[in-house]
Each structure stands twice: as structure tokens, then as C-alpha cells.
Amino acid sequence: MTQIYYRFCACALVTGTVYFLFPGTACTEVHRRSLVSRIVFATIKDFEFFMSNQKQQKPTLTGQRFKTRKRDEKERFDPTQFQESIVQGLNQTGPDLEAVAKFLDASGAKLDYRRYAETLFDILVAGGMLAPGGTLSDDVTCTEFCLFKAQEDMETMQAYAQVFHKLIRRYKYLEKGFEEEIKKLLLFLKGFTESERNKLAMLTGILLANGSISSSILGSLFNENLVKEGVSACFAVKLFKSWLSEKDINSVAASLRKVGMDNRLMELFPANKRSCEHFSKYFTDAGLKEISDFARNQQSIGARKELQKELQEQMLRGDPLRDIIAYAREEIKKNNISEQTMIGLIWSSVMSSVEWNKKEELVTEQAIKHLKQYSPLLKAFTSQGLSELTLLLKIQEYCYDNIHFMKAFQKIVVLLYKADVLSEEAILKWYNEAHLAKGKSVFLEQMKKFVEWLKNAEEESESEEEEAD
């Protein structure tokens, strides 16, 4: 193309300024035209040659092409070879669980634990890969050195728990897979022998105690078929015994509450046996009174929550106080609830049934008006001195927790004193010794003048009685 450009330039020079380029040269018109013709002809030929070589370019992919590494190529899922490696290693280590732990630790660098986690745990528990239902696969090699073939005692189960604990601590990515394995094994309980179930229950209890697995795995025990045949309840007894041998009931309760299992223990039994009485008897007879008491307490807490909710709804509907009182008294008899518990529930319901003003100077007036309306309800359940004291402590706690009520405490107490809900004795006992630490200095200062007035009134009353005698 550059050559064509120069040729055109030459043509222009010849036709226009040729005399300037060659000064003193005689150039006739004939010579000039001949030169121009030759230049133009050569230029056209060059242009045609250039265009003939400009073939249409085919589209091509651009960018750098990477060669796939052999290790990144997706391998076919084949747990059989993995199983053979693990089984061979376990057969070599034998019953020495310390050697087993070291073998598993070292094998993680060579074998794909992440991909074959389920197969790995199947072998360690049952000796080989498990088919659906919990039976061992017939076409694979198994090992005798596994949990199900071990001795049925706590010492051996604790040693196996250490093997699993070390393995998961070394390879953290196995943690989730291990929990899923335990859930699966619990669903397969019907496919195991009684001895195998007992070993699995003991191991599970130990693993729950040392935090290797979450209590959420217990959800598998609520499977309808397991519950119906009594497998779940029987397994739970062994599990809780193992768990409580490692931790106390408070630790067990906290773990259950954390995942919402504390209120589901009744589901271990069929619907027709799902009662507090049956649960209590079953676990007490099995030597697990702690679990029995815990379940009873949880049911009581659940019943109290439902009771408080119903009381609050009755107040929101504007039901007559006599109907609310009748309902509360009936619940006391029905659920064996103490008057102290009931007055606490009523106080919470009364204070939750209204939307309070956010301004401190207005909320006190609103509270006095609201509590004056419900003072007959509060009076109906403060027939005992301990109930009065319970109410005072509830008021103190509420005013401390809700900062807008901090200055309202004294006026609320005086109102309830005038309404015969709180007695002089209960107020003085609270002031002198039974108050809470929450907001102690603020509330005692508020009550100082009123308490002095009560004491003076009491002394005057005693003097009048002496004079009368």
C-alpha cells in the first residue's frame, strides 16, 4: 500500500510541478504525458494486486489457552478403591486405637477424605459401606476393627470417641460430614442389632458431651417408624446415660436448649403415650430422674407461657376482671401453679397489654391509671405475704429493665398499698432486706420517706393500742 501511495505522489508531481523537480531540463508535452501514463498504469496494477490478496479473514477465538492440569481433571466417583485402602490400613493396625488414629491422620494426605467422607465414617462405625437401611454392602471388603465389632463398655467407647475427635480436629472439613453420618446412622437404627445400637448410643452420648457433634442430630430420633416401635426411646435412655456420665444435667439442658430440642423430648414416644406422666415414669424407671425432672420443668415452663399469653389476650379483649380471675384460679388448680408464680404471670400480662408512652414524665401517669384499673386482679392473687413480696420484686425488676419507669417505682408501690394489694409488712420487709440489687440505691432512696411514714404510723398505732389497754 505504501508503494501505491508513492506512485500517486509521483503522478501528482509530474502533472503539476515536474519543472520544479528538474530545473533546467527540457520536457516536452509528449514526454510528460508518456510518463504520466506509465505511472498511472503501474499504480492501477499495484492496486489490483493488493486487493486480490485481501481475502476475507475467518473469525478466530482470541485469548490465552490454558492446559488443564491432570490433578484438576474430574475423576470418576469410585468409593470401592478408597474403601480398600482404609480397610487394608485398619487391618494392619488391628485393635490398637492409637495406631488407628495415627493411620487416619497420615492417610488424609494421600486419600480424598473430603470426597469419600461418608464411606470413611461407614467403615469406622460398621466396618464397611452401608447400604440403605443399615445393612453392609455384600460386594466389598470389610474390616473387623470397627465400632460395631468392639467391646460394649464405656472405656472402649471413649477410646473410639477420641479417634473420631482427633480425626475431625485434624481435618476440620469433616465436621459437617460427620454430623450428617450420625443423623443417617440414627435413621438406620432398625437395621442394627441391639448391641450395635447400644454402642452407637454410648458413642453418641460421649460425642455430645465433648462437643464433637451438635444436639440437633437428635432430630433423627423423632422418625415416625423409630418412635412407633419404641426404638427411639430405648436408644435415648442409653444415650442420656452416656452423656450424663460425662456432663451434669445443666450442661445437657443448655445443649438441648441451644438447638430447640428441650421442648421436643416428648416426641420420643407415640402420640397416645406422649404425656408428662408416661415420660416421667419411663425415664425414672430407667434410672434417669434428672431427665424426667428436666422434661417436667420444661412442660411447666411451656404451660406458663401459654397461660401468660391467654391472660394477655383476655386483657386486650377487655374481658371482665371477674372472668380473668376465675380463669387464673382454675389454671392454678389444673396445673398445680403456686400463687407466687401466678402473680408474676399476671403482672407481666398487665404490663404487656398496653403500649407505653416513651416520655418519662407521661409514662408514670399512664402507669398509675392502668394499674388502678387492674388492682382488683392483682389483689386476688396476693393473699400471702410471699406473694406480695414476689410482686414487689417483679415491680422493681420491671422498673429497672424499662428505664422510663425508673422514677415511677415509688408511685406504683404507693398506689398498690392504698388499693390493699401490698401490705405495710411486705413493703418494710422488701425495704430492709428482701430487695434486689437492680437499681437498689435509686429505689431505696425513692421509698425512704414513705417507709419512714409507715414506721411512724405503726408506732402511733401501737401507742394508741397501749393507751386503750
Buried (B, 14 or more C-beta within 10 A) or exposed (E): EEEBEEBEEBBEEBBEEBEEEEEEEEEEEEEBEEBBEEBBEBBEEBBEEEEEEEEEEEEEEEEEEEEEEEEEEEEEEEBEEBBEBBBEBBEEBEBEBEBBBEBBBEBBEEBEBEBBBBBBBBBBBBBBBBBEEBEBBEEBBBBEBBBBBBEEEBEBBBBBBBBBBBBBEEBEEBBEBBBBBBBBBBBBBEBBEEEBBBBBBBBBBBBBBBEBBBBBBBBBBBBEEBBEEBBBBBBBBBBBBBBBEBBEBEBBBEBBEEBEBBBBBBBBBBEEBEEBEBBBEBBBEBEBEBBBBBBBEBBBEEBBEEBBEBBBEBBEEEEEBEEBBEBBBEBBEEBEBEBBBBBBBBBBBBBBBBEBBEEEEEBBEBBBEBBEEBBBBBBBBBEBEEBBBBBBBBBBBBBBEEEBBBBBBBBBBBBBBEBEBBBBEBBBBBBEEBBBEBBEEBBBEBBEEBBEEBEEEEEEEEEEEEEEE
